[in-house]
């Protein structure tokens, strides 16, 4: 499957991403500044594509190691 076309992409505001992740708006701005979340800058108004948010979430997935029987 290929990349979504521009018409199929959904762009979220920093506030929307903040609500989805249940993190503060300032934290989302910090993540954008640090390059942890990719964003588009439209004259100081950031927008985050749904695919960038999904990449960020997948990158922070934690895998639990199963306890080994002794």
N, C-alpha and C positions, 0 to 999 in steps of 0.2 A: 504494500500500500504506500502511496506517495504522500507527500506533504499536503496539508490542507490548503486550499486556495484562500485568498484573502477574504472572500465572501463567506467562507465556512468558519473562519477563525472568530473566536469570541475574545474581546479585550475587556479586562477587568480593571477597576480603579484600585488604588492602594487601599482605600477603605474597604472595598469588597473583599480583597485578598486578606486583609486584616480580620474581617469577620469569618471568612472561611477557615483560616488557620487558627483563629482565636488567639491572635498575637496583637500587640499594640501597633498602631499606625507607625510610630517611630521605629519599631523593630523592622517593619517591612521596608521603610526608607533606608535603614542601616543595611539590610540585606541587599538592596538594590545598589547602594554605594559601594559595598564590598564585592559586588559581582556574584553574589550567591543566588539571586533571582534576576533573570534577564528581563529587562523592561524597555519600553519605547518612551522616549522623551518628546512630548509635544509642547514645547515652550514652557517647560517646568511642570507640566502635568504628565505624570507617568501612567502608562497603561501596560498591563501584564497580560500576555496571551494565555489562554487556557492551557496550551501545550507547554509553555514555560513554567506555569504553576505545577502542572503534572510532573515535569522533569524535576523540579525542586523537591516535591513530595517524595518521589521515588528515590532520589539521591539521599534522602534522610531516613530511609526505611531502616529499621533496626531488626536484625535477625538474632533470635535467641538460640543459643547452643543447647542441645539436648543433653541432659545429664547422662553420663555413661555409667553403666552398671559395673561395680567392682567385683 
